[in-house]
Amino acid sequence: MKGDITLLIPILLPMIAGGLLYVIPWVRGRKKESIYAFFVVLVTLVSSFFFAHSGHQLVMFEIIDGVNIYFKIDKLGRMFLLLTEFMWLLSANYSEVYLKHEEHTRRYTMFFLVSLGAILGVCCAGNMITMYLFYEWMTLSLVALVLHTQTADAIGAGLKFLFYSVAGAFMGFSGIAVLAQFTNDTSMDFKAGGFLDMELVKGHETLLLTMVFIMILGFGCKAGMFPLHAWLPTAHPVAPAPASALFSGNVTKMGVLAICRVIFYGVGVDFIKGTWVQEVWIVLSLITIIMGSMLAYKEPVLKKRLAYSTVSQVSYILFGLALLNPIAMMGALMHVVFHSIAKNTLFLTAGSIIYRTGKHRVEELVGIGKRMPVTMWGFVMGSLILIGVPPASAFLSKWYLAQGAMESQIRGIWWIGPALLLVSAILTAGYLLPIAMKAFFPGERGNYGTYTKKDVAIAMKEPVVIYAVLGVLFGLYPKPFMDLLTVIIQEVF
C-alpha cells in the first residue's frame, strides 16, 4: 500500500458500517437504523472534506503485474463525490419517516450504506480497472434497493436492472480490455487528455473507435441513454421514493462519470472529434432527449413519468459531452448538479404524496396542493428548475448547452440540437406544470376531501425545501461553481 491511506476512509466507512448493522446489538428498530445511517453518511461527508482533496492518491495493491487498485482524487471526481454524499445525507433524513411502514428496513439501510461506498469508489477511482470494479459493486448493491418491497413488479424490475447493468458493464469492460493493448500503462491511470500511446494506435484506429463507441453505449446504459434505457422507467417506480430519488439524481450520473473518464481521461478528445463515433453519440443523445420527453408527457403514473423525464434530462448531459467543446461541457457539468437537485426534489415530493395519500396516478392529484401545500410547492420549484425557468439554475446549463451546440458548427447539429432542447423544455413544462396547476387550482373537479391540511412530517419536508432553495441559489449566484468547472474543463481541452 503506497500513498495517502486516509483516502480510503470515505469509501470504506459506509461499507463497513453497512455490514456491521447486522451485528451491532444496540441498533435495533427503524428509528435507530435511520439515525445510524444519517450519522454514518454525515461522518463520511465530513471525512471527505478532510481526506479527499484534489491530488490525494493511493495505490492499494497490485492485482497482477502492472495492474493496480489505484485511487486518486481530481476535481471532477471530487465534484461527483461531494454531490453524492450530500444527497445521500438528505435521503437518510427523509427515510427516517418514509420507511415507517416498510418492512426489512435493516436490509434497506445496509444496502443504502454499502451502495454509497461503492459509488464513492467509482468517484475516487484513479484508473479504468478500479473504476470498473467499483462500478460493478455499485450495481450489485443497488439491486437490493430495487427489490426492496419484494413484490412481483419489484423482482421483475430488479432483474431487468441487473441484466441491463451487467450487459452495459460488460460492454465497458470489453473496451477496457482493448484499450489496454494500446497504452504503455497497463493500469490505464486516468490522465487529462488521455493515456493512449498514439504510436501503438497507428493502423488500428477503426478497431479503437468501434470499442470506444461500445464503451459509450455500455456506460450510457446506467445514464439511461437509448437504446439501453428501458431499465430506468421500470426500476424507478417500484423502488422506495428516497432510493428512486438517488437513482435518478445520482446513480445515473455514474454512467456520465464513466463516459467522462473514457473520453476525456482515456482516449482523449482529439481521437474521436469529427469521427463517426461523435456523430452517432450526438444523434443517440438527441433521440433519447426527445423520446424520454414524449414518453413522460403521455405517462399517467407519477413516478414513472418522472423516470421517463430522467431518461430525457440525463441525455442533455450526454449531448453536451458529445459536442466536445468547452462551452457545451460547461453546460453538461452544470446540468449534472442542477438535474440532481431538481430530480431529487420531484421524486421526494412524489414519495411524500404516495406516503400520505396512497395516490400514484397524475389524475388522482387534483386539489392535493390544498392538503399538502409545502410538498406541492416543492414540486412546483423542482418543476421550474427542471424546465429551466429563470432564475432557476437549469436555465444556465441549458443556455450553455445550446451555445455549445451552435459553437460546434457540426453539420446540422448546430441548429437541430438547440431546437430539440427547446422542444424538450416545452414538453417538460407540459408534463409537469399541469400537475402543479391542478393541485392548487382544481376547479369544479376538485373535491379532495375538505382540503384539510395534512402534510408530511418535517423530516420529509426539510430535504425538499433545501433542494428548492439550492436550485434557486445556484441560478442567482453561479460564479463560484462555474469557476470550479472552468478548472476541470481547462484540464481536458
C-alpha positions, -999 to +999 in steps of 0.1 A: +000+000+000+015+033-011+002+068-008-024+085+014-043+057+032-068+082+046-083+084+011-100+050+019-120+064+048-149+079+028-151+047+007-148+021+034-166+038+062-202+034+048-194-001+035-181-013+069-209+005+087-235-012+065-220-046+071-219-040+109-255-031+110-265-067+115-241-074+143-244-042+164-269-051+192-280-016+201-291-006+166-325-022+165-356-007+151-364+016+122-357+049+140-323+038+154-313+024+120-322+057+103-303+077+128-273+054+124-274+058+086-277+095+089-247+097+113-226+074+091-233+094+059-226+127+078-192+114+091-185+102+055-192+136+041-171+154+068-142+129+062-142+138+025-136+174+033-106+164+054-092+134+035-104+136-001-086+166-015-076+170-052-042+154-057-045+128-030-037+093-043-032+057-031-020+025-047-039+000-026-024-032-040-013-048-073-037-074-088-013-086-114+019-072-128+013-036-137-024-036-128-032-017-096-062-009-075-055+028-075-074+058-061-068+094-070-089+124-063-091+150-090-115+180-092-140+161-114-142+131-091-144+153-060-174+171-075-193+139-080-181+126-046-195+156-026-227+157-047-234+121-040-226+123-002-248+154+002-278+138-014-273+105+004-274+126+036-307+142+028-321+109+017-312+093+050-330+122+068-361+117+046-360+079+050-364+081+088-401+088+084-408+074+049-397+038+060-420+039+090-445+014+074-419-005+054-406-040+062-370-051+060-357-017+069-324-031+083-317-047+049-326-015+031-303+006+054-274-019+050-275-017+012-282+020+013-248+024+030-229-002+010-241+013-023-228+047-011-194+033-005-193+016-039-204+048-057-177+068-038-152+042-050-162+050-086-157+087-079-123+082-064-110+056-089-077+066-104-077+041-133-100+021-155-097-012-136-105+003-102-135+022-117-148-009-134-146-030-102-165-004-081-189+002-109-199-035-108-200-034-070-223-004-072-247-023-095-249-054-072-256-034-041-282-012-058-302-042-069-313-048-033-329-013-032-349-020-064-360-054-049-368-040-015-406-045-015-403-080-029-434-077-050-436-093-084-431-059-100-401-052-078-385-086-086-390-081-123-376-046-122-347-057-102-338-085-126-342-061-155-319-035-138-294-062-132-295-076-167-291-042-184-264-031-160-243-062-163-247-061-201-237-025-201-207-030-178-196-060-199-195-037-230-175-012-210-151-039-199-146-052-234-135-017-244-111-015-214-095-048-224-089-035-260-077-001-248-051-018-226-033-031-257-026+005-269-011+021-239+022+017-220+003+019-187-015-014-182-035+000-153-047+028-176-044+056-150-067+085-158-048+114-174-063+146-187-060+143-225-059+105-225-035+077-219-033+062-254+001+057-270-006+071-305+024+051-319+007+019-309-027+031-322-015+037-358-032+013-381-058+003-355-080+034-355-111+016-367-109-010-340-104+015-313-132+038-325-156+008-325-146-001-290-149+034-277-184+036-292-193+003-275-180+017-242-202+048-246-232+025-252-223+003-222-217+030-197-246+050-212-269+022-200-266+035-164-272+070-177-304+058-194-293+065-230-311+049-259-311+020-267-302+007-232-326+029-213-355+005-206-344-005-171-349+031-158-386+036-161-392+001-148-369+003-117-376+038-105-413+034-098-410+002-077-381+013-055-388+033-023-391+070-030-357+080-014-340+053-034-358+064-066-345+100-060-310+087-057-312+065-087-324+094-108-303+122-093-270+103-086-268+067-099-274+078-135-245+103-131-221+074-125-227+064-161-220+101-170-188+100-150-176+067-165-181+082-200-162+113-190-133+091-178-133+071-211-134+102-234-116+129-216-092+109-194-088+078-215-088+081-253-087+119-254-109+144-272-088+147-304-091+109-310-129+109-315-136+145-325-150+147-360-154+109-363-185+088-368-184+080-331-190+116-321-218+119-347-236+088-337-232+096-300-248+130-306-277+115-326-284+089-299-284+115-271-308+137-291-331+108-298-331+100-261-339+136-251-370+137-274-381+101-268-379+105-230-398+138-230-426+124-252-430+092-232-431+113-200-457+135-215-481+106-221-473+086-189-502+087-163-482+072-133-464+099-115-431+082-106-429+066-140-435+100-156-405+113-135-385+083-146-390+089-183-381+125-176-348+113-162-342+094-194-345+127-213-327+150-189-296+129-183-291+128-221-289+166-220-256+160-202-245+133-227-254+157-256-232+184-241-203+160-236-206+146-271-202+181-286-166+180-274-161+217-268-156+237-236-189+257-237-210+226-241-190+207-214-197+236-190-234+232-197-232+194-193-213+195-159-237+222-146-266+201-156-251+172-136-257+191-104-289+210-114-307+179-126-297+161-094-312+189-074-344+190-094-350+153-097-343+146-060-369+173-052-395+158-076-391+122-065-391+131-028-423+151-033-438+121-052-428+099-023-445+122+002-477+122-018-477+084-020-468+081+017-496+104+028-524+096+003-515+064-014-522+081-048-499+071-077-516+085-108-515+120-121-552+123-125-557+115-088-538+146-076-564+172-084-566+196-054-538+179-034-520+213-031-547+223-007-539+193+015-501+192+012-491+228+004-454+226+014-449+193-005-466+206-036-447+239-036-416+218-035-429+200-066-435+234-083-400+245-076-385+212-088-405+215-120-394+251-126-358+241-121-361+212-144-379+232-171-352+259-169-373+289-160-350+318-149-337+323-123-339+286-116-305+270-121-311+247-150-318+277-173-280+283-171-270+248-180-294+246-209-282+280-222-246+268-222-257+235-239-274+255-267-245+279-270-221+249-272-241+233-299-240+265-320-203+269-313-196+234-325-207+242-361-213+205-366-233+199-397-270+202-389-264+198-352-256+234-346-293+243-350-311+209-346-296+205-311-309+238-297-342+233-314-347+199-298-336+212-264-364+239-268-390+213-278-379+191-249-383+221-225-418+227-238-427+190-233-412+191-198-434+221-190-463+201-205-459+170-183-450+188-150-468+222-148-504+208-153-499+186-122-490+217-101-518+238-116-545+213-109-531+206-074-536+243-064-564+253-088-586+222-090-617+239-104-650+222-103-634+188-104-615+195-072-630+175-044-601+164-023-619+158+009-624+190+029-590+203+019-578+198+055-540+205+056-523+172+064-488+175+050-460+150+058-436+153+088-409+179+089-382+153+083-397+147+049-402+183+041-367+195+050-348+179+021-374+192-004-371+228+010-333+226+010-332+214-027-356+241-038-335+268-022-303+254-037-319+252-071-326+290-070-293+300-053-272+282-080-292+302-106-287+335-088-250+330-078-234+306-103-200+321-105-181+301-077-194+269-092-186+279-127-151+288-116-146+253-103-159+238-136-137+260-156-106+245-140-119+210-148-126+219-184-093+236-190-075+203-180-090+184-208-092+210-236 
